[in-house]
């Protein structure tokens, strides 16, 4: 009995990874927190994604900011620009999972869900709005 339970403890997670899963969060939209921010040259901010599984992060303009990673639940964004007038960067998190909510009618086909955060870059001499 003990050997069987030990094997199940090792094999069960592998079976779970191979077959995937259906959870209630699949029907919810993913979110990024914070969903907007104001930043100056050289400053960094950490963003977190929720309600998805494996996240891929992209930027609308790779020349005005950088990410410490492109995968994971959290990323740190660093400003690389000191614009004369405000510039907006769009940070997008994507997660692929099934949209079937247990109704029995879903196709269980993978769907890409996305969320966006808006990062406003301001000049170093400006104060961010209150």
KESESE-942530 format. One record per residue (C-alpha): residue in three letters; x, y, z. Coordinates in steps of 0.1 Angstrom, whole numbers, plus 2048, in hexadecimal, padded with zeros to 3 digits. Layout:
AlaXYZ;...
END
This chain:
Unk800800800;Unk81C818809;Unk82F8127E9;Unk80F8187D4;Unk8088397E6;Unk82C8447E1;Unk82983C7BB;Unk8098507BA;Unk81986D7CB;Unk83386F7B0;Unk81E866792;Unk7FE87A79A;Unk80F89C793;Unk81D88E773;Unk7FB883767;Unk7EC8A4770;Unk8078B775C;Unk8018A073E;Unk7DB8A273E;Unk7D78C7748;Unk7BB8D375E;Unk79B8E675D;Unk796900778;Unk77C91A77F;Unk795936778;Unk79692C753;Unk77794174D;Unk78496075E;Unk79997A74D;Unk7BE97D757;Unk7C899D768;Unk7E89B076D;Unk7EF9C378D;Unk7F59E078D;Unk7E29E676C;Unk7F2A09768;Unk80FA1C775;Unk825A3B770;Unk84AA3776E;Unk86AA4B768;Unk88BA42757;Unk89DA2676A;Unk881A1E781;Unk8739FA784;Unk8519EC78C;Unk8459C8793;Unk8269BC782;Unk81299C78B;Unk7FA988776;Unk7DC976785;Unk7C295C77A;Unk7D794A760;Unk7F292F761;Unk81293474D;Unk817958744;Unk829968726;Unk83198D728;Unk8369A570B;Unk83B9CA706;Unk82D9E16EC;Unk84F9F26E8;Unk86F9E16F3;Unk884A016EE;Unk874A1470B;Unk8749F9726;Unk8809D672E;Unk8749B8742;Unk8899A3758;Unk87898474A;Unk85D97B730;Unk84E95D743;Unk83F959765;Unk82496877C;Unk839987784;Unk84F99E770;Unk8649BD777;Unk8629D875E;Unk87D9F375C;Unk87AA14749;Unk895A1B72E;Unk888A3C723;Unk886A6072F;Unk86CA6F717;Unk866A94712;Unk841A8D713;Unk82FA6F722;Unk831A4E710;Unk81CA2F717;Unk829A0C717;Unk8119EF715;Unk81A9D0729;Unk8079B171F;Unk804990732;Unk7F897171F;Unk7ED95072C;Unk7E0932719;Unk7C691A728;Unk7A490A722;Unk78591F722;Unk76E90272C;Unk75D90A74D;Unk7508E7754;Unk72F8EC741;Unk7378CE72B;Unk7328E270B;Unk7558F1708;Unk76E8E56EF;Unk78A8E6709;Unk79F8F66ED;Unk7BB90C6FA;Unk7B49316F9;Unk7CD94E6FE;Unk7C1966718;Unk7D398871B;Unk7D39A6732;Unk7E49C872F;Unk7F49E1746;Unk7FCA0473C;Unk81DA14746;Unk820A39741;Unk844A4673E;Unk849A69749;Unk867A80748;Unk87FA7D766;Unk879AA276F;Unk853A9D771;Unk840A92790;Unk828A7678B;Unk803A8078F;Unk7F3A7B7B1;
END
